[in-house]
Amino acid sequence: MQIIKTELYRGINFLQNKNLTHPIDNELRKKFSEKIQKYPQDYEYIKQIGTSIGLKENELYKLNSIVGPEELKQRAKSNIYSNFDTLDIISDSHYTEAQLESLAKSDFRYNLHLHTNNSDGKMSVSDLLEQAESFSEIVNKKTPEKPFIIAITDHDTVDGAKDIVKLIAKDPSKYKNLSVVLGAELSAVYRNSEMLNSPFPYEMIAYSINPFDENLNLSLEELRNQRINLSKQIVERASKLYPQAEFSYNEVCERSANPKKGIDGFLYMLADYFNKKGQARGVLVDNEDLCFKYMPTNNPNEDKISHEAGDLFKLIKDGFGFLGIAHPAKIYLGNGIIRNDFIAQCKAKGLNTGKSIIDTFVTYLKDIGNEKFNAIETNYQSYSGNLQEANEILNGKRQLNEKACGSIKWLKNFKELAKKFNLLEMGGLDTHKVNIFLKK
């Protein structure tokens, strides 16, 4: 801690004593000095990122828009559901200034779950920043003490996060009222042979990480390459089994980013391609044999297409940032995943089987992650069907519906665990479309 303080004070003095003639630079330098005094542990984080793109110490103020882990933790403590809710004010790809003004009058101030075309999203990094910057200017006029905060969370890649850093550093004054969290959505599997017949897949969001970290980049690249190679093998095998269908890897890549870029969900995209083209050619494809046998639920020993939680925590253990469970209520425990003897044990003890598994799962993450496991996306906005209805009932947006009672209990499990382990209750729209205000 003494080292951090020494570096911090040296950095503040350097910034304050360095004379710059441009008034906007001076304004940003002042804001940055105030920021690192308020969140001293974030100074080294910003410094490492700045060094990665060639910034000198007196230029770190150019990254004032980047939100460090300590700042994010402090801001997120006061989060409520409505801070993530757009109220569907913007429901189309195009929106007006009047709609932005209306949205700024609401409680909406966060979208901490955004995807770009670096993974499976539709918008570019520059489009994302342009839209966020425009809204941040309106928000700043209404609530300067509550800025607009976004997080880039592409699937298993930090390439977009690196691009955002460079764009902000190039024109820092443009983004002076915007706060940006550098993150990623990382696929993982949970194994527990005492409870489960096979692992279940889930995703974690990494918040306020260093996207230039060498070990992180190498690990993510290796995983994506493994998926790409597996996609090619699957298409090659499909071509041999069903030659009349004329399946092509290049063709499937034109239809979906997932197999092309090695993004989680690639097996589903391959299966969809085989089904649709196979039907068009009069061919019935066995996707269970072609694709789904590689899913963790069907192949318990397969570790090539997802991370282990322990590996994820190791990647950020010596670095910055923390992890949280993404859209937790999407965790699926059906199709024979749970062991029958464990179901019987729970029944004999009067316990809810699903709740028991989730309690054990979250406890496991806390045990191995410690302070690096610090969040859960209880304010997720893009559930579908009964889950979304239950989410809105739970947060007072609609009347109680008995059909949603089971989903309400399921969602409450995660709210209770957030309180039990003092986890930050994060959220976001899971944006994949062409603007940052649209749900998945």
N, C-alpha and C positions, 0 to 999 in steps of 0.2 A: 504493500500500500504506500510505503514511503517513496518507492521508485516512481509510482504513478503520480504522486503529488509533486515530486521534484520535476518530472517531465511536464506536468500540467502547468505549474507556475512559471517554468521557464518558457513554455509555449505562449502563455498569456502575456508575459512581459515582452516577449519578442513581437507579438502582434501589436501590442499597445504602443511600443516604442518605434515601430516601423512606420515612417511617414509615407502615406500614399496620397496623391493629389486628387484622385477621382472621388467625388462625394459618395457615389454608390458603393465603391469599394470600402470606404470608411464606414458606411452604414452596416455593410455585411460583416466587416471585421468586428465592429462593436457587438452585433448580434451573436456572432460566433464566440467572442470572449465571454459574453454573458451566459451563453449556452454551456460552454465547457466548465464554467465555474459552478453552474447549477447541477451538471451531470459530469463530474470529474472523471468517472471511470470510463466514459466514452471517448476521452481525448485520444488514447492510444489506438482505439478502434478507427477513428477518423484518420489518424496519422498513418496507420498501415494502409488503408484504402487509398489515401492521397499519394503515398509513396509508390503504390502499385501503378499509378498512372502518371508518375513523374512530377507530382507537385512538390514544391519546396515547403518548408515549415511555415513561411510567411504567406503561403498561398492556400493553406488548409481552410481558410474562411470560405473558399469557393464551394466547399462541401457542406455548408451550413444546413442545407435542405435534407441531408442524410440523417436519419434517426438512428442513434446508437441503441444498444440493448438496454442501458440504464434508463434513458429517456423514454423508450417505449414502455418499459415496465411501469414507470411512474405514471405516464399518461393513461395506460390501459387499466389501472386500478379503479378508475371511476367510470369505466365503460358501462353502458346500459344497452339493451336491445335496440332501442330507437336510434342510437348513434350509428347503427349499421343499416337501418331500414330506409329505403328510398321512397316508401309509400306508393310505389309504382307511378310516381309523377312523370317519370320518363320511361316509356314502354316501347319505344320505337328506336331504330338505329339513328334517326335524325331527331334533333331536339332544338328548341329555341332558347333565346336568351331569357325569355319570360319563364320558361320551365326551370332553368338554372336558378333564377331568382327565387322561384317558389320552393325549390329544393333546399336552397340555402336558408330559408326561413324555418325549415324543419330541423329536427335534431341530427340529421344525417351528417356525420363528419368523418367516417372511416369506411374504406373498402380495403381490407387487409387480405384479399384473396383475388388476385388478378392474373390472367394468363395472356401472353402475347404469342405472336407467330414464331417465337423461338421454340415453343412447344406446340400445343394444339389450339391456341387462341387465334382469333382473326385479325386483331389489330397489331400494328407495329409498335415498337418501343417509343418512337417519336410521336405517334398518334396518341398513345397512352399519356405521355407527358404533356402534350399540347392540351388535351381535354382536362387533365387534372389541374394544370396551371390556370386555365380559364376559370374553372370553378373555385380554385383557391383564392383568386383575386376577389370574387364576389363574397366568399365566406369571410375573408379578412376584413371587409367593410362592415360586416354584421357582427362577427364574433372574433376579433383578433386574438383573444385569449384561447380560442378553441380552433386551431387551424385544421385544414383538411389533410388527412393522412392516408396515403395509399401504400400498398405493399405489392411488389412484383413477386409472384410465386409460381413461376413456370415449373412444369413437371420435370424433375430430375435433371435440370440444367440451370446454370447461373449465367449463361451468356447474355441474356436480356438485362440482368442486374448489372453486369459489367458495362453494357452499353449505356444504361441510365446514368451511371456515375460519370462517364465521359461526357455525356450531353449536358449534365448539370454543371460540371466543372468548366465547360466551354462557355456557358452563358449563365453564371450563377445569379445575377440580378433578376433575370427573367423568372426564376423559380423561387424567389426570396420568401414567398408566402406559402409555399408548398412543402409538406413534409413527406419524405419517401423512406420506406422500410425496404431494405434489400433482403430478399428471401427466396425460398424454393419450396415446392411441394414434393415430398419424397415418398416413394412407395416402399412399403415394408410388409413383413409377415410376422405373425405371432404364433409361436409353437408352445404347446403344453400337452404332453402326451397323457397326463393324468385326467385331463378334462376333454381333450379333443382327439378325434380320429385323424384329423388333418389340420394343418395351419389355416388361419384365416387372414386374408389380406386387409390392409388398412393403409392410410396415408398420414404422414406427419408434415406439418409446416415448420420450416426453419425460419426464424425471425432475426433480423439484424445480424446477419452473418457477413463474413468477408468473402465476396464472390471471386476474389483473386487468389484465395487460398489454394496452394498447389495440390495438397493432398485431396481436398474436396473436389477439385476439378478432375483430377486423375481418376478418382473413384466413380464419379458420375459418368465420365466418358467411357470407362470400362463397362459399366452397366448398360449404357445405351448401345455400345458396340455389340455386346452379347445379345441384346434383343434384336438388333438389326441382322446379325448373322443367323439367329434363330428364325427370323421372318423369312429370310432368303431360303433357308433349308426347308421350311414348311411349304413355301410356294413351289419349290423345286419338286418336293415329294408329291404335292397336289397335282402338278403338271404330269407326272408319271402315272399317277393313279387314274386321273381323269383327262386324258390327252385331248378328247373332243371339246373340252371346255376352253382350252387354250389360255390357261391362267398365266399371268405375267407379273413379275415383281415390280417392274416399272409402272405397270398399269395400276397396281394396288397402291403404289406410292403417289400416283396422281390423284387418287380418290381420298387418301387419308394421310395426315402427317405422322400418325403414330408409328406404323411400321417403318416409314422412311427415316424418322428421327430417333427411333428406339424409345418411344414414350410409352408409359404405362397405359394399358388399354389396347395395345397393339394386337393382342390375340382376338379381341372382340371385333376389331376392324378387319382383320384377316377373315374371320368367320363370316362377317357381313358381306364381304367381297365375294367369297366362295359361294355363299347362298344365292346372291343376286345374279352373278354371272352364270352360276351353275343352272339356275332355273331358266335363264334365257337360252341356254344351250341344251335344255332337257336333261340335265344331270343332277342327281340327288347326292349331295356331298355329305360325308360323315365328319362333321366338325368336332365331334367328341374325340375322334381318333386323330384328326389333323391338328387341331388347335388346343382344345380345352384340356387335353391330357397334360399340358405343360403348366396349367394353373396350379398354384400351391395347394389348393384344396383337393386336387386330384393326384398330385405328385408330391407327397410330403417331403421327399428328399431333394426336390428341385430348389436350388438356391441361386440360379443364374439370372432370374428376371426381377428380383426384389431384394431390398436391403434387409438385414437383420437390425433390430433396434439397437443392439449393442454396438454394431459397426457405425451407425449414425451418430450415436453419442460420442464414440471415439473420435470421429471426424471433427467435432466441434469442441471436444474436451479441452484442448489446449488453445483454442481460438476464442472467437467471440460469438455471441448470439445464444439462442436457446430454441428448443423444440416444443411443439404442441400437437395434439391430435386434431387432424382435420375432420370436418363434418362427422363427428363421432357416431351419430345415430344411423349412419349408413353402414356401420359394421354389421355384417350378415352372418348369422349363426345357424342357418337352415341347411337343408340337403344332407343330413347325416353328419355334419361336422362335429356335433357333440357326442361324446361316448354315452352309450345307453346306461352303463353302470354309474356314471356320474349323474345322469338324470335321475336315476333311482335313489342315489344317495341324497340328492337335494330334496326330492319328494319326501323321503323318510324324515328329513330334518325340518320340513316345512319351509324350505328356501326356494326362491325363484332361481331357476337354473341360469337364465340369461344374465340376470343381475349378478349372480355369483361369479360367472366367468368374467364379466366386465370389471367387477371389483378387483378380481385377481390380476387381470390384465393391466389396469391402471396402476395398481400397487407395484407390479413388476416394473413398469416404466419408471415410476418414481424411485424405486430401489436402485436401478442401474443408471438412471439419468441424473438423480439427485437434483442439484439446482439447474441443470441444463434441461430438465423436463419441467416446464414452467407454465404451460398454457393448454387450453382445450377450447375448441371452436363451438362453444355453446350458443353463440349468436349468429350461427351460419344462416344464410338467407335463402338458399336455393334447394331446399328439400322439395320433394314432389309428393303428390297424393296425400295420404293420411298424415305423413310426417310433417309436411308443410302446414297442413291444417292444424295439427296438434301444436306445432311451434307457435302459430299465431294465437291459438286459444291460450296457451301457457303464458303468452306475453300480452294478453288482454286485447288482442286485435279483433277477435270474433267470439261468438257465443259458444258455449260448451256443446259438443256433439258427441254422443255416446260412442259412435263408431270410431272416434279418435282416441278413446280412453286408453287403449293399449299403447298407442304411440306416445301419448302424454307421459305415461309411466316410464316408457323407454327413455324419453328425453330427460325426464326428471333425474334418472340415474346419473347422468353426466353432470347435471347442475349440482347434485349432491356431492359428487366426487370432486368437482372443482372447489367446493367449499372445504371438503375434508382435507385436501392436499394443498390448499391455498394456491390454486392455479388461476392464472389470468383467464378471464372469459372473453376470448377473442371472437371475431366474426368477419364476415365478408360476403360478397355477392357471388363468388366463384365465377367471375366474369370470363367468358370465352368469346364473346361477340365483339362487334365493332365499336362499342363505346363502353366507358367505364361505369356506367350507371345501370347496365342491364344484368339481370340474373342469368345464370347458366341456361 
